[in-house]
Every structure is written in structure tokens, then in C-alpha cells.
């Protein structure tokens, strides 16, 4: 079982990481920041359509602040979705702004609605944590998913990642008659492998969503991470393997029931081959990101020492023992993938 015993530290964005963000268009000047949204005057609990407390609160702003804040929030949405073209925002309005009061970083979630057809979208305003930014960028470069996010000063803007929350999916859909257990179990194996290779931790059911795509004769599943705070932070190998979280037991049991050890090994190799292809297709970005990460501090010396020893034993590779930074450990983990695909 994977357990996290201590609250993760928050790390500021370093000069090296900020240079990377500027180079690749992630650093953009925007008119409102996380601290501005803390000016709310009151809040009310947010309930779902069944009357359950969501543990989010809808924040309310004074009349003197509301118009300015809503306009600037719409401008951020235009930067995220239309490169700042405000003409596409003409029919949109800010329906509400919610605050997650139970989360470590207490993010704001903005709901934007099209007043013509009532279609809506979300995005998030958060304090910029270096671990999370590295995690978002690695997800963008090394996973099958593309991530849209922006950073300015100490504020991070993230697009909403659509899907059924993991805990809800396992509660309501795992026993569904139309479920394809083999395809779902296969996707969990591949997700498990992606997280382990790129050292994304804490992927229990509250931190990922399941995206379901009906095809003409089958259903496809994609498991997508939505929380990147534990990128290359923890010292235990098991934290980077979703298979060790008890919250994921429903998916784990599907794998035990429907996938043979031989098939699991095949799926792991397939995912590592895909990661190797992505590494080769974005060599400049990966190298720039790893250089920044190797010079950065996003974990404790104790975690680094513990993880390098566990991975050295797991891979039978003493090169891990020479590492003094999480970025160096991640580089060797990614090199393991390339070596498997290109043996000497």
C-alpha cells in the first residue's frame, strides 16, 4: 500500500524554469492573479445536483470589485483558449467562481457560460508550485494528452481536464453492463507505467479522471492525471505506482481478473515504446526541461536519497546512486526507456 506521511512542500518557480516557460510560450502576462481572487467578501457551500456537499465554496465579491474581476477572468479565458482575442468572449459570462477549501493549494475554479446556448467550461487559478508546473509540462510532452496552462509571476492558470472522476467511475461504472473490463484494465496498466517512468506520484482515484470514448463497435478508455503536485517529490517507489493505492482497488482487481502476466508485460512494453517515441519527437524541449529540473530543488535530500536507492535496486542500475537531484533521477529513468528501445 502506498502512503504519504507528510504534507508536500511548495516550491517557487526558479529562474531556470521561468526561462523555459518563456521560451516555449507558457509565461504570459495576464491581468488578474490568485491573490486578487482572495478579495472575496463572503462564500456559500456548493452542493451537487443530488444535494451533496462538494467541499467547494462559491465565493462572492463586493459590487465594486465584481465587474472588474469578472472582466479580467474572461480575459484570462481568452488567453487560454483564443490567444487573447476578446472578440470571441462577447457571448460569455462568468457564472461563478468556486474555492476548494480542503485542498493543499486551495485553487479557484471559474465557470464560464455561453449565454446563447448555456454551454459552459471551467478553468483553474492556482498558486504556481514548481513541482506542479514540471508535472504539467511532462504530461504534455510524454503522455498521450496535451495540456494547456499559463504562468505569470506566482499564478498558474490551468484548463479543465474533462472526464469522470476516478472515485465516481469506480463507484458507478465498474459494474456497468457495457463496460469492457479488458480494455479498461489495459489502460490502467499503461497509466501505471506512464506515472512510474516519469515519476508522477499520488495517483489515487481522487487525482485522475476516466475519459470514455464510444467507437463504432467498442468503448475506449483513457485515464488522465488531473493533479500534478507530486511530480518527482516522494522518496518511496510505491508512491509513483497507482497499483499500490487502495483507492484504486476496483481497477486493480479488474487487472488481476482479466489480464495475464504475459499480457501485462506486453502492455508495459507498448507504453514504454510510446514514451520513447515522444522523447525522440521533442528532444529539445525534453532536454531544456531536464536541465532546469536538474538545477532545481523540488524535493528533500531524504526523499532523493531514498528514491535513488529504491530505483537502483529496481532497475539494477547503480547510476541512480550518483544522483543528488530529482532531475537527475528522472533523466536516468527516461534513459532506461530509450535503452530498452535502442539496445547496443
C-alpha positions in Angstrom: 0.0 0.0 0.0 1.3 3.5 -0.9 1.1 6.0 1.9 2.1 9.7 2.0 3.1 10.6 5.6 3.9 14.3 5.3 2.3 17.2 3.5 4.3 18.2 0.4 6.3 21.3 0.5 5.5 24.1 -2.0 8.5 25.2 -4.2 8.7 28.5 -6.0 9.4 28.7 -9.7 13.1 29.1 -10.3 14.8 31.4 -12.8 15.7 28.3 -14.9 12.1 27.1 -15.0 10.8 30.6 -15.8 13.3 30.9 -18.7 11.9 27.6 -20.0 8.3 28.8 -19.7 9.1 32.0 -21.6 11.0 30.1 -24.3 8.0 27.8 -25.0 5.2 30.3 -24.6 3.9 29.3 -21.2 4.8 32.5 -19.5 2.1 35.1 -20.4 1.2 38.4 -18.8 -2.4 38.3 -17.6 -4.4 40.9 -15.7 -5.5 39.1 -12.6 -3.7 36.8 -10.1 -4.5 34.3 -7.4 -4.2 36.9 -4.7 -6.8 39.1 -6.4 -9.4 36.4 -6.1 -8.8 36.3 -2.3 -10.6 39.6 -2.1 -13.9 37.9 -2.0 -16.3 39.3 0.7 -18.2 36.1 1.5 -18.8 32.5 0.4 -21.5 29.8 0.4 -21.2 26.0 0.3 -21.6 24.4 -3.2 -23.8 21.4 -3.4 -24.1 19.0 -6.4 -27.4 18.2 -8.1 -28.1 15.5 -5.5 -27.7 17.9 -2.6 -24.3 16.5 -1.5 -21.7 19.0 -0.2 -18.9 19.1 -2.8 -16.5 20.7 -0.3 -16.1 23.6 -2.7 -17.4 27.1 -1.8 -18.8 29.7 -4.2 -17.1 33.0 -3.4 -18.9 36.3 -3.7 -17.3 39.7 -4.5 -18.4 43.1 -3.5 -20.2 45.1 -6.2 -17.3 47.4 -6.6 -14.9 44.5 -7.3 -17.1 42.1 -9.2 -17.3 43.8 -12.6 -13.5 44.2 -12.8 -12.7 40.7 -11.6 -15.2 39.1 -13.9 -13.9 41.0 -16.9 -10.3 40.1 -16.1 -11.2 36.5 -15.6 -12.8 36.4 -19.0 -9.6 37.9 -20.4 -7.6 35.1 -18.9 -10.0 32.6 -20.5 -9.5 34.3 -23.9 -5.7 33.9 -23.4 -6.1 30.3 -22.6 -8.5 29.4 -25.4 -8.1 32.1 -28.1 -4.6 33.7 -27.7 -6.2 36.8 -26.1 -8.8 37.5 -28.8 -11.5 39.1 -26.7 -14.0 39.2 -29.6 -14.7 35.5 -29.0 -15.8 36.4 -25.4 -18.7 38.5 -26.5 -21.4 36.0 -25.5 -19.6 34.6 -22.5 -20.2 35.5 -18.8 -18.7 34.3 -15.5 -21.3 32.2 -13.9 -19.5 31.6 -10.6 -16.0 31.3 -9.0 -15.5 28.4 -6.6 -12.8 27.9 -4.0 -11.6 24.4 -3.0 -11.2 24.9 0.8 -9.9 21.3 1.5 -7.0 21.2 -1.0 -3.4 21.8 -0.1 -3.1 24.8 -2.5 -6.8 25.9 -2.3 -7.4 26.5 -6.0 -10.1 28.7 -7.5 -12.3 27.2 -10.2 -14.0 29.5 -12.7 -17.2 28.5 -14.6 -17.6 30.3 -17.9 -21.0 30.1 -19.7 -22.1 30.9 -23.2 -25.4 32.9 -22.8 -26.7 31.9 -26.2 -26.8 28.1 -25.7 -25.9 27.7 -21.9 -22.8 25.7 -22.8 -20.1 26.0 -20.1 -16.5 25.4 -19.5 -14.1 25.6 -16.5 -10.6 26.7 -15.8 -8.5 27.0 -12.6 -6.5 29.7 -10.9 -3.8 28.4 -8.6 -0.6 29.4 -6.8 2.3 28.4 -9.0 4.2 25.5 -7.5 7.3 24.4 -9.4 6.5 20.7 -8.8 3.1 21.1 -10.4 4.5 23.1 -13.4 7.1 20.4 -14.1 4.4 17.8 -13.8 2.1 19.6 -16.3 4.9 20.0 -18.8 6.0 16.4 -18.5 2.4 15.3 -19.0 2.2 17.5 -22.1 5.4 16.1 -23.6 5.4 12.4 -22.5 1.7 11.3 -22.3 -1.0 10.9 -25.0 -2.6 14.0 -23.7 -2.0 17.7 -24.4 -2.2 20.2 -21.6 -2.9 23.9 -21.8 -1.7 26.1 -19.0 -0.2 29.5 -18.5 2.0 31.1 -15.8 2.6 34.7 -14.7 4.6 35.6 -11.7 3.3 33.4 -8.9 0.0 32.5 -10.5 -0.8 29.3 -12.5 -3.8 29.1 -14.9 -4.9 25.6 -15.9 -7.6 24.4 -18.3 -10.2 21.9 -17.1 -9.4 18.2 -17.8 -12.7 16.6 -18.7 -13.6 13.1 -17.6 -15.4 11.1 -14.9 -13.6 11.5 -11.5 -11.8 8.2 -10.7 -13.7 7.5 -7.4 -17.0 8.2 -9.1 -16.2 6.0 -12.0 -15.3 3.1 -9.7 -18.4 3.6 -7.7 -20.9 3.9 -10.6 -19.4 2.5 -13.8 -17.2 -0.5 -13.0 -20.2 -2.8 -12.7 -21.9 -1.4 -15.8 -23.1 -4.0 -18.4 -21.4 -2.1 -21.3 -18.1 -1.9 -19.6 -15.2 -3.6 -21.4 -13.1 -4.8 -18.4 -10.1 -5.9 -20.5 -9.7 -2.5 -22.3 -10.1 -0.7 -19.0 -7.6 -2.9 -17.2 -5.2 -2.5 -20.1 -5.5 1.3 -19.8 -4.8 1.2 -16.1 -1.6 -0.9 -16.7 -0.5 1.7 -19.2 -1.4 4.6 -16.9 0.6 2.9 -14.1 3.6 2.6 -16.4 3.4 6.2 -17.5 3.3 7.5 -14.0 6.3 5.3 -12.9 8.5 6.2 -15.8 8.1 10.0 -15.5 7.8 9.9 -11.6 4.4 11.3 -11.2 3.2 10.3 -7.7 0.0 10.1 -5.6 -2.3 8.9 -8.5 -5.1 7.6 -6.3 -8.7 7.8 -7.6 -9.2 11.4 -6.5 -6.3 12.6 -8.7 -7.3 11.2 -12.1 -10.3 11.1 -14.4 -11.5 8.4 -16.8 -12.3 9.7 -20.3 -14.7 7.4 -22.2 -14.9 7.4 -26.0 -17.5 5.3 -27.7 -16.3 3.8 -31.0 -18.4 2.2 -33.8 -18.2 -1.2 -32.1 -16.3 -0.7 -28.9 -15.6 1.7 -26.0 -12.2 3.2 -25.5 -10.9 4.4 -22.1 -8.2 7.0 -21.3 -7.1 7.6 -17.7 -5.8 11.2 -17.3 -4.0 12.6 -14.3 -5.5 15.9 -13.0 -3.2 16.6 -10.0 0.5 17.1 -10.7 1.6 18.4 -7.2 3.6 15.2 -6.5 5.9 15.3 -9.5 9.3 13.9 -8.5 8.8 14.6 -4.8 8.3 11.5 -2.7 11.0 9.1 -1.7 9.1 5.8 -1.9 8.9 4.0 -5.2 5.4 2.8 -4.5 4.1 6.4 -4.5 4.8 6.5 -8.2 2.8 3.3 -8.9 -1.0 3.7 -8.9 -1.3 -0.1 -8.5 -0.3 0.4 -4.8 -3.1 2.7 -3.8 -6.1 1.0 -2.1 -8.4 3.7 -3.5 -7.7 2.1 -6.9 -8.7 -1.4 -5.9 -11.6 -1.7 -8.3 -9.3 -1.2 -11.3 -6.6 -3.3 -9.7 -9.0 -6.2 -9.3 -10.1 -5.9 -13.0 -6.4 -6.4 -14.0 -6.0 -9.4 -11.7 -9.1 -11.0 -13.1 -8.8 -10.2 -16.8 -5.1 -9.7 -17.6 -2.4 -12.4 -17.7 1.2 -11.6 -16.6 2.3 -12.0 -20.2 -0.3 -9.5 -21.4 0.6 -7.1 -18.7 4.3 -7.2 -19.7 3.2 -6.6 -23.3 1.2 -3.5 -22.4 4.1 -2.2 -20.2 6.4 -2.6 -23.2 4.0 -0.9 -25.5 3.7 2.2 -23.2 7.4 2.4 -22.8 7.8 2.3 -26.6 5.3 5.1 -26.9 7.2 7.2 -24.3 10.4 6.6 -26.2 8.8 7.9 -29.4 7.7 11.0 -27.6 11.1 11.6 -26.1 12.6 11.4 -29.6 9.9 13.7 -31.1 10.5 16.5 -28.6 14.3 16.3 -27.9 14.9 20.0 -27.4 12.0 20.6 -25.1 12.8 17.5 -23.0 16.5 18.4 -22.7 15.7 22.0 -21.7 13.2 20.9 -19.1 15.6 18.2 -17.7 18.4 20.8 -17.4 16.2 23.1 -15.5 15.0 20.3 -13.2 18.5 19.1 -12.6 19.4 22.5 -11.2 16.2 22.9 -9.3 15.1 21.9 -5.8 11.6 20.2 -5.8 12.2 17.6 -3.1 14.0 17.0 0.2 17.5 15.3 0.5 15.9 12.5 2.4 13.4 11.8 -0.4 16.1 11.9 -3.1 18.4 9.6 -1.1 15.5 7.1 -0.6 14.2 7.1 -4.1 17.6 6.7 -5.8 18.3 3.6 -3.7 14.9 2.0 -4.5 15.2 2.7 -8.2 18.8 1.5 -8.3 17.6 -1.8 -6.8 14.5 -2.0 -9.1 16.4 -1.4 -12.3 19.6 -3.0 -11.2 21.3 0.2 -12.3 23.9 1.8 -9.9 23.8 5.1 -11.9 20.9 6.1 -9.8 23.1 6.1 -6.7 25.2 9.0 -8.1 22.2 11.4 -8.2 21.9 14.3 -5.9 18.8 15.9 -7.5 15.3 14.7 -8.5 16.0 15.9 -12.1 19.0 13.6 -12.3 16.9 10.6 -11.1 14.2 11.4 -13.7 16.8 11.7 -16.5 18.1 8.2 -15.8 14.5 6.8 -15.5 13.8 8.2 -19.0 17.1 6.9 -20.3 16.1 3.4 -19.2 13.2 3.7 -21.7 15.4 4.7 -24.6 18.0 2.0 -23.8 15.3 -0.7 -24.0 14.2 0.6 -27.4 17.7 1.0 -28.7 19.9 -1.7 -27.2 23.6 -1.5 -28.1 
